[in-house]
Structure formats: structure tokens, C-alpha cells
Amino acid sequence: MLKKRICLIGQFPPPIHGLSKALDTLYKSEFLNQNYDFVKIDITNNRRFITNYRLISRTHADLFYLTISQSIGGNFRDLLIMNLLKKQGKKCLVHLHGGYFRKLYDEEMTGFQRKLNDHALKSIAGAIVLGDSLKYIFRGLVEEDKVFVIPNCVDDEYLLSEEELEAKLENQSNIYHILYLSNFIKSKGYDVALGMAKGFKDIPGTRRFHFDFAGRFYEDEERSVFEDYVKDNSLDDMVTYHGIVSGDAKRNLLKNSSFFILPTEYPREGQPISILEAMGNGLVVLTTKHAGIPDVVSDGINGCVVDCDKDKVRIYIDYLNSLSNEQIAEISKNNYKKIKEHYLENTYISNLDRCFSLLIKGE
């Protein structure tokens, strides 16, 4: 039987970030490639927009899958693509890998741009969001029965085995490692983790901690702030920066850590894959009630989840000092179980497959 063709339009790696990683997982899925013929159009480089626009216009596919932007300029690009597909009578499925689009629409777009979005979004075949709490983003813009919830996933390569988890819990060292694994953007909260390191150094508790940081610095100023803080507060023995990690280096960091910290207030946050990866390695999560995170992490069950406007440093330090070894092990098992039940790579792929099949068949 002839396979249905799907045209994937989005930002493929490099660079690696949540959106590009999720799109790459989809594109490389052996299961999906058995069922569909994928055509890939990488729109990362905006200078190639005219070339990509022409390529999209000439591409024949049963479904066009578009990862949409959360910026004003990116939205104009997406509008051109969606209106082209509408004009040519082609089915378009949009996937929002974030939680900012509604605020962009309500507060930053001109009335003219909002009208363009009203017109374009009413014609699409469907829209995907990352969690139930994010469905409101398309309220009034896309019919409710055309909005699909498909959470992110942990790629198989970054999931701990049950045997590895058991060994990890049995062989915990005297030093507990706290991992920050994200881009170094201040609103992601790396400064909170640094503040915690200083807090534990100034007032040692009953448990020893080491803070591991990994990710990309986009600004030299951010890197200088990080390095100066470590130096000025004599934190070299408590803080290690590992650079940008992937593969074995990333797996080892996750495997050897007990806690994961992402106290994010990042405006365009959706459902951080890094949190899912941490939970899939049995890490206790320290994070915020922001974007789609509460769909995944519950306070007290999966870790410590606080309001963005609270004193995160103090709350997280008090929380860590209050945990017994038995509680850490229980939360670790809870997190691993949740990932195995709801956020595996094959679950993500199966959800996409059902969505693709539904829209292609037009049922």
C-alpha cells in the first residue's frame, strides 16, 4: 500500500533545543517512517524563506505539519505559510512547542495581525499543544475538537533502566548532586541554583550538595555573571560547569544526579523536555508553577513546585533540608514511574500517529 506523505516544516537541529529535538525525534522515528513518507523542510534560516516558500508551494503531501513560532516576526512567516496552504487546499496541522502564543496574540500583536491569525487559524486541520493547561491558547481561534494534547517525551537514549535506577538508589554517595541542564538565560533560573549553592556553603545542613550546570551561554555577559558569582563566593568546590552536553556525557550527568533544578519564568516556556529527562532518571524536581509544568510535576509528589514570585532559594533549601533519604527514594520512584506510564518516546510517537491518521482520513 502506498504510504501517505507528510511534509514536516520546522526548525531542525542544529542548534538543539526543545522544539528542534522533538521535531528530530518525530522525523527519525522508525515506526512513523514505516507508515508515512516524510518530506523535510528546515525553516531555521530565515534568509532562505523565499526558497522554502517556493518549495512548500511545490510539495505534494497529504498533510503539512508546521511548528509555529511565538514571536511577532516568526508569526508573520507562519501566516504566509498557512495562507499558502489554505489557498492551495492543503491540510495543515500546527504544533505549538511553548506556552506564550496566547499572550503574544492578546498583548503584542496589532489588530491587523490578530485578524490575519483569526483568518489563518480557522482554516487549519488541527493544532497540537503540550498539555491540558495549554489548550486555552487556541480558545476562540481553533475549534475545540481540533485541538490535540500531545505531551513531550523522553528519548529512549536518556531513560534509565529499572535496574540502573535500583542501583542508583542503593548506592547513593554522601554528596548529593543537583543538576541544572538548560540554556543559560536568566529567566530560566540558573541564578537561583547559584544562590542555593551559596546558601548551603554559608549555612551547611545535614546533607552535602554539589551543583552541576550544563547548557549554552548565548551572551558573554551571562557567562561572566555566572563565573564571577562562583569566584566571588568561593564556590569552586561546590559548582561545576560542564559545557554543552549530549550523548554519554549527558546520560552520565543525569544518572549521577539526585535532584534537578529548573526554576523557570521563561516567557516562552512550554513543557521542558529536560524535566521529563530528569524524572526518567529518578531525579527529584525543583521547579515553578509556570507554563505547562504543572501538568507534569506535582508539588510534594514529584518534588518542590513553587510560585514564580516566591523566594525560591529559601524554599528550595528548606525543602532539601527537610527530606529524609526514604522520601528522596520514594519521589525518585514516583517520577520514574510517571515517565514510564505517560512520557515514553513510543507514547509520543503513537499519539502523533493517531493524530496524523485522523486528519489525513478526515474523520
C-alpha positions as CSV (number, residue, x, y, z in Angstrom):
1,M,0.0,0.0,0.0
2,L,1.3,3.5,-0.9
3,K,2.3,5.4,2.2
4,K,0.7,8.7,2.9
5,R,3.1,11.7,2.6
6,I,3.6,14.3,5.4
7,C,5.6,17.5,4.9
8,L,7.4,18.5,8.1
9,I,8.0,22.2,8.3
10,G,10.0,23.5,11.3
11,Q,13.3,24.1,12.9
12,F,15.5,21.0,12.8
13,P,18.8,20.8,14.7
14,P,21.3,22.3,15.0
15,P,21.0,24.0,17.3
16,I,19.5,21.6,19.8
17,H,16.6,23.0,21.9
18,G,13.2,21.6,22.9
19,L,11.5,22.3,19.7
20,S,14.2,21.0,17.3
21,K,14.8,18.0,19.5
22,A,11.1,17.0,19.5
23,L,10.9,17.5,15.7
24,D,14.0,15.4,15.1
25,T,12.5,12.6,17.2
26,L,9.4,12.6,15.0
27,Y,11.4,12.7,11.8
28,K,13.7,9.9,12.7
29,S,11.1,7.6,14.2
30,E,11.3,4.1,12.6
31,F,7.7,3.5,13.4
32,L,6.4,6.6,11.7
33,N,8.7,6.2,8.7
34,Q,7.1,2.8,8.2
35,N,3.7,4.4,8.0
36,Y,4.4,7.7,6.3
37,D,6.7,9.2,3.6
38,F,8.2,12.3,5.3
39,V,9.4,15.4,3.4
40,K,11.6,17.7,5.5
41,I,11.7,21.5,5.1
42,D,14.0,23.2,7.6
43,I,13.0,26.8,8.2
44,T,15.6,27.6,10.8
45,N,17.4,30.1,8.5
46,N,15.0,32.9,7.7
47,R,17.3,34.1,4.9
48,R,16.1,31.0,3.0
49,F,12.4,31.9,3.4
50,I,11.7,32.6,-0.2
51,T,13.4,29.3,-1.3
52,N,11.5,27.4,1.4
53,Y,8.2,29.1,0.5
54,R,8.6,28.0,-3.1
55,L,9.5,24.5,-2.0
56,I,6.4,24.3,0.2
57,S,4.2,25.6,-2.7
58,R,5.5,22.8,-5.0
59,T,5.4,20.0,-2.4
60,H,2.6,17.5,-2.7
61,A,1.6,15.9,0.6
62,D,-1.5,14.5,2.4
63,L,-0.7,16.6,5.4
64,F,1.5,19.6,6.2
65,Y,2.9,19.7,9.8
66,L,4.1,23.1,10.9
67,T,5.8,24.0,14.2
68,I,4.7,27.6,14.8
69,S,6.6,30.5,16.3
70,Q,6.0,32.6,19.4
71,S,7.5,35.8,18.1
72,I,5.9,38.6,16.0
73,G,8.3,38.1,13.1
74,G,8.1,34.4,13.2
75,N,4.3,34.6,13.2
76,F,4.2,36.6,10.0
77,R,6.4,33.9,8.4
78,D,3.9,31.2,9.7
79,L,0.9,33.3,8.4
80,L,2.4,33.3,4.9
81,I,2.9,29.5,5.0
82,M,-0.6,28.8,6.5
83,N,-2.3,31.1,3.9
84,L,-0.3,29.5,1.1
85,L,-1.5,26.0,2.2
86,K,-5.1,27.3,2.5
87,K,-5.0,28.8,-0.9
88,Q,-3.8,25.5,-2.4
89,G,-6.4,23.5,-0.5
90,K,-3.8,21.6,1.6
91,K,-4.3,20.3,5.1
92,C,-2.2,22.0,7.8
93,L,-1.6,20.8,11.3
94,V,0.2,23.3,13.6
95,H,2.2,22.2,16.7
96,L,2.9,24.7,19.4
97,H,6.0,23.8,21.5
98,G,5.5,26.5,24.1
99,G,3.1,28.4,26.2
100,Y,3.4,32.0,25.0
101,F,1.4,32.2,21.8
102,R,-1.8,33.5,23.5
103,K,0.0,36.3,25.3
104,L,1.7,37.2,22.0
105,Y,-1.8,37.2,20.3
106,D,-3.6,39.2,23.1
107,E,-0.9,41.7,24.1
108,E,1.8,42.1,21.4
109,M,0.1,41.8,18.0
110,T,-1.6,44.7,16.3
111,G,-5.3,44.4,15.5
112,F,-4.3,43.7,11.9
113,Q,-2.0,40.8,12.8
114,R,-4.7,39.3,15.1
115,K,-7.2,39.4,12.2
116,L,-4.7,37.6,10.0
117,N,-4.3,34.9,12.6
118,D,-8.1,34.6,13.1
119,H,-8.4,34.0,9.4
120,A,-5.5,31.6,9.0
121,L,-6.1,29.5,12.1
122,K,-9.8,29.0,11.3
123,S,-8.7,27.1,8.2
124,I,-6.2,24.7,9.7
125,A,-7.0,21.0,10.1
126,G,-5.8,20.9,13.7
127,A,-3.5,22.3,16.4
128,I,-1.3,20.5,19.0
129,V,-0.5,21.7,22.5
130,L,1.8,20.1,25.1
131,G,-0.7,19.8,28.0
132,D,-4.3,20.3,29.1
133,S,-3.4,23.5,30.8
134,L,-2.3,25.0,27.5
135,K,-5.5,24.2,25.5
136,Y,-6.8,27.7,26.3
137,I,-4.2,29.2,24.0
138,F,-6.3,28.4,20.9
139,R,-9.7,29.2,22.5
140,G,-11.7,31.1,20.0
141,L,-9.1,30.6,17.3
142,V,-9.4,26.9,16.6
143,E,-12.4,24.7,17.1
144,E,-12.1,22.8,20.4
145,D,-12.4,19.4,18.8
146,K,-9.4,20.3,16.6
147,V,-7.1,20.9,19.5
148,F,-5.0,17.9,20.4
149,V,-2.9,17.4,23.6
150,I,0.3,15.6,22.9
151,P,2.9,15.9,25.7
152,N,6.6,15.8,25.1
153,C,8.7,12.7,25.8
154,V,12.0,11.3,27.0
155,D,14.0,9.9,24.1
156,D,14.9,6.2,24.8
157,E,18.6,7.0,25.0
158,Y,18.1,9.2,28.0
159,L,15.9,6.9,30.0
160,L,17.4,4.9,32.9
161,S,16.6,1.2,33.1
162,E,14.8,-0.2,36.1
163,E,18.0,-2.0,37.1
164,E,20.0,1.2,36.9
165,L,17.5,3.1,38.9
166,E,17.6,0.4,41.7
167,A,21.4,0.5,41.8
168,K,21.4,4.3,41.9
169,L,19.1,4.4,44.9
170,E,21.1,1.7,46.7
171,N,24.5,3.3,46.1
172,Q,23.8,7.0,46.8
173,S,27.1,8.7,47.8
174,N,27.5,11.2,50.7
175,I,27.3,14.1,48.2
176,Y,24.0,14.7,46.5
177,H,24.3,16.3,43.0
178,I,21.9,18.9,41.9
179,L,21.7,19.4,38.1
180,Y,20.8,22.4,36.1
181,L,20.5,21.4,32.5
182,S,19.2,24.2,30.3
183,N,20.3,27.2,28.3
184,F,21.8,30.0,30.4
185,I,19.0,32.6,30.2
186,K,18.4,34.4,33.4
187,S,14.6,33.8,33.3
188,K,15.4,30.0,33.2
189,G,16.6,30.5,36.8
190,Y,20.3,29.5,36.8
191,D,20.9,32.3,39.3
192,V,18.5,30.6,41.8
193,A,20.7,27.5,41.7
194,L,23.8,29.6,42.3
195,G,22.1,31.3,45.2
196,M,21.3,27.9,46.7
197,A,25.0,26.8,46.4
198,K,26.0,30.0,48.3
199,G,23.3,29.3,50.9
200,F,24.5,25.8,51.5
201,K,28.1,27.0,51.8
202,D,27.3,29.7,54.3
203,I,25.0,27.5,56.4
204,P,25.8,23.8,55.9
205,G,22.9,21.5,56.5
206,T,22.8,17.8,57.4
207,R,23.4,16.8,53.7
208,R,26.2,17.8,51.4
209,F,25.4,19.1,47.9
210,H,27.3,19.7,44.6
211,F,25.8,21.8,41.8
212,D,26.3,20.7,38.2
213,F,25.5,23.1,35.4
214,A,25.3,22.2,31.7
215,G,24.0,24.2,28.7
216,R,24.7,27.0,26.3
217,F,25.6,30.6,27.1
218,Y,24.1,32.8,24.4
219,E,25.6,36.0,25.8
220,D,29.1,36.6,27.0
221,E,27.7,38.8,29.8
222,E,25.7,35.9,31.2
223,R,28.8,33.7,31.3
224,S,30.7,36.5,33.1
225,V,27.9,36.9,35.7
226,F,28.0,33.1,36.3
227,E,31.8,32.8,36.6
228,D,32.1,36.0,38.7
229,Y,29.5,34.8,41.1
230,V,31.3,31.4,41.6
231,K,34.6,33.1,42.0
232,D,33.4,35.9,44.3
233,N,31.6,33.5,46.6
234,S,34.3,30.8,46.6
235,L,32.0,28.2,45.2
236,D,34.6,26.3,43.0
237,D,34.4,23.3,45.3
238,M,30.5,23.2,45.0
239,V,29.9,24.2,41.4
240,T,31.0,22.6,38.1
241,Y,30.1,23.9,34.7
242,H,30.2,21.0,32.1
243,G,29.5,23.0,28.9
244,I,27.0,21.8,26.3
245,V,26.4,18.1,26.8
246,S,24.9,15.3,24.8
247,G,25.2,11.6,24.4
248,D,27.2,9.8,27.1
249,A,28.2,13.0,28.9
250,K,24.5,14.0,29.3
251,R,23.5,10.4,30.3
252,N,26.2,10.3,33.0
253,L,25.1,13.7,34.4
254,L,21.5,12.6,34.7
255,K,22.5,9.2,36.1
256,N,24.8,10.6,38.7
257,S,22.4,13.4,40.0
258,S,19.7,13.1,42.6
259,F,18.0,16.5,42.1
260,F,17.1,18.6,39.1
261,I,16.5,22.3,39.2
262,L,14.8,24.5,36.7
263,P,13.1,27.4,38.5
264,T,12.0,28.9,35.2
265,E,10.0,32.0,34.5
266,Y,11.0,32.0,30.8
267,P,8.0,33.6,28.9
268,R,8.0,31.2,26.0
269,E,8.3,28.1,28.2
270,G,6.1,25.1,27.3
271,Q,6.8,21.7,28.8
272,P,10.5,21.4,29.3
273,I,11.9,18.1,28.0
274,S,14.8,18.5,30.4
275,I,12.3,18.0,33.3
276,L,11.0,14.8,31.7
277,E,14.5,13.5,31.2
278,A,15.3,14.2,34.8
279,M,12.2,12.4,36.0
280,G,13.1,9.5,33.7
281,N,16.4,9.2,35.6
282,G,14.7,9.3,39.0
283,L,15.7,12.9,39.9
284,V,13.6,14.9,42.4
285,V,12.5,18.1,40.6
286,L,12.8,21.7,41.9
287,T,10.7,24.0,39.6
288,T,8.0,26.5,39.2
289,K,4.2,26.7,38.6
290,H,4.8,28.0,35.1
291,A,3.5,27.3,31.6
292,G,2.8,23.6,31.1
293,I,5.0,22.4,34.0
294,P,2.1,21.7,36.5
295,D,0.7,19.2,34.0
296,V,3.8,17.1,34.7
297,V,5.1,17.9,38.2
298,S,3.0,18.0,41.4
299,D,4.3,19.7,44.5
300,G,5.3,17.2,47.2
301,I,4.9,14.2,44.9
302,N,7.4,14.8,42.2
303,G,9.5,17.4,44.0
304,C,9.1,21.1,45.0
305,V,6.9,23.3,42.8
306,V,6.7,27.0,43.8
307,D,5.0,30.1,42.6
308,C,7.3,32.3,40.4
309,D,7.0,35.3,42.8
310,K,8.2,33.4,45.9
311,D,11.6,33.3,47.5
312,K,12.8,30.2,45.6
313,V,16.2,30.0,47.1
314,R,14.9,29.8,50.6
315,I,12.0,27.5,49.8
316,Y,14.2,25.0,47.9
317,I,16.9,25.0,50.6
318,D,14.3,24.4,53.3
319,Y,12.7,21.6,51.2
320,L,16.0,19.8,50.6
321,N,16.9,20.0,54.3
322,S,13.5,18.5,55.2
323,L,13.8,15.4,53.1
324,S,14.7,12.1,54.5
325,N,16.6,9.5,52.4
326,E,13.4,7.4,52.3
327,Q,11.4,10.4,50.9
328,I,14.1,11.0,48.3
329,A,13.9,7.4,47.2
330,E,10.0,7.5,47.1
331,I,9.9,10.6,45.0
332,S,12.6,9.2,42.7
333,K,10.4,6.1,42.1
334,N,7.3,8.2,41.6
335,N,9.0,10.3,38.9
336,Y,10.4,7.3,37.1
337,K,7.0,5.5,37.2
338,K,5.2,8.6,35.8
339,I,7.6,8.8,32.8
340,K,7.2,5.1,32.1
341,E,3.5,5.4,32.1
342,H,2.9,8.6,30.2
343,Y,6.0,10.2,28.6
344,L,7.9,7.5,26.8
345,E,9.2,8.0,23.2
346,N,6.8,5.3,21.9
347,T,3.9,7.0,23.6
348,Y,4.7,10.3,22.0
349,I,5.1,8.7,18.6
350,S,1.8,6.7,18.9
351,N,0.0,9.9,19.9
352,L,1.3,11.7,16.8
353,D,0.5,8.7,14.6
354,R,-3.2,8.8,15.8
355,C,-3.4,12.5,15.1
356,F,-1.8,12.2,11.6
357,S,-4.1,9.3,10.7
358,L,-7.2,11.1,12.0
359,L,-6.5,14.3,10.0
360,I,-5.4,12.5,6.8
361,K,-8.5,10.4,6.8
362,G,-10.6,13.5,7.6
363,E,-12.7,11.6,10.2
